[in-house]
Amino acid sequence: MGTLVPAQLPASERGGLRIADRVIAKIAAQAAGEVLSGAPGAHLVPKDAAPHAAVSVRKGPRNAARLRLTLELGYPVDIGSVCGLVRRHVTSRVEALTGMTVPEVAVEVERLHSAAVRRKEEGRVE
């Protein structure tokens, strides 16, 4: 008895998949968090200061997602280097998990958390 292999339908007849913008934003924020958890100074950033993302999806022959991420970082840190790592990792993860292209990931650093400021707030000055 042979195996029955269905004929491949053309793409135009297979239907489509729409991924909600909030799902793409969640994937992007999670991917950013993966990078930031290992970044220098990560222990200085409060746990409730998780990265968050906003997404703009452009429809076309191949859907494209433009992302805007807002982060908080520990300081001192090479801000440009960390933002570049975040940008590359987020692009890779969103493209892999959604099949969309990601032509733009804008990264905004909203706040820096420094050990010196934390010590001062705790009443210790070195």
N, C-alpha and C positions, 0 to 999 in steps of 0.2 A: 504494500500500500504506500503510495507516494505522498509527499507533503504538498498541500495546496498553497501556493504563494499568490496573494491577491495582486492584481495589477496596480502599479503606482499611479495615483491620481495626480494630475497636474496641480501645481500650487494654487492656481486660481479657483480650483474646485474643492480644495481641502478645508476652506474656512480660514479663520484667523484667530489669533489670541491677543487679547488686550490685557495688559498688566496695569493695574491702577497706579497712578502717580505716587500714592502714599506707600505702596509696596516697594517701588523703586527707591523712594526716599529712605525707607527702613533698611533696605539692602545697603545703600550708600553709607548710612550712619553706622551700621554694624561693621562694614568694611573699614571705615575710618577708625572705629574703636579698636579693631584688631591691630592696627599699626600703632595707635597711640598708647596701648597698654604696655608696649615694650619700649616706648620712647624715653629718652633721658628726662628725668624730672616727673615721670608719670605719677609717682607717689605723692606729689604735691597737689595734684588736681583733685578736688572733691569728687566723690563717687557720683553725686547727682549732677555733675557737669558733663554729662555724656554728649558726644558730638550730635548735632542735628543737621538735617539736610532739607533743602527745598529743590523741587524738580520741575523742569519745563520740558514736556515731550513734544517733539515736532513729528507730525505724521508725514509719510512719504513712502517711496519705494522700500526703504529700509528705515524703520523708526529710529529716531535719534533722541537721546535724553541729555539735556543740559542740566548740570547739577551745580548747586551752591551749597557748600558746607560751612558750618560755623563751629569753631573749635575753641577749647581752652587748653593751654599748654603750661607745663612746669617750666620754670626759668631758673637758671640760664639753660638755653638750648639753641641749637642752630635752627632758627625758625624756617628759613628757606629750605633747608634739607628735609626737615620733618614734613613740611607742607608738600614738597615734591614727592616724598614717599607716600603720603596719604593720597595725593592726586593719582599716582600711578596704580596703587593698589585698588582704589575705589573704581577707577576706570576698568581695570582688569576684571574685578568681581562682578560689577554690574553688567558688563558685556557678556561674561561667561554665563551668568545666571538668567539673563533676560533675552539674550540674542540681539539686543539693541546696540547701536553704535553710541559712543559717548565722546563727542567732539570737544566738550568743554567741562571742566571741573574747576569752579572758582572756589578758593579756600580763603575764608576770613577768620583771622585769629581774634576772637572777641575779648579774651582776657589772658593774662600771664599770671601764674601763681609762683611766687618766689619764697624760698626757705627763709630769707632774711625778714620778709614782711610777716611771715607766719610766726617767727620767733618774737618779733616786736609785738604782734597782737596777743601773744601768750604772755607778755610781760618780761620776756628774756631778750636781752640785747648783748650781742657778742662784739 
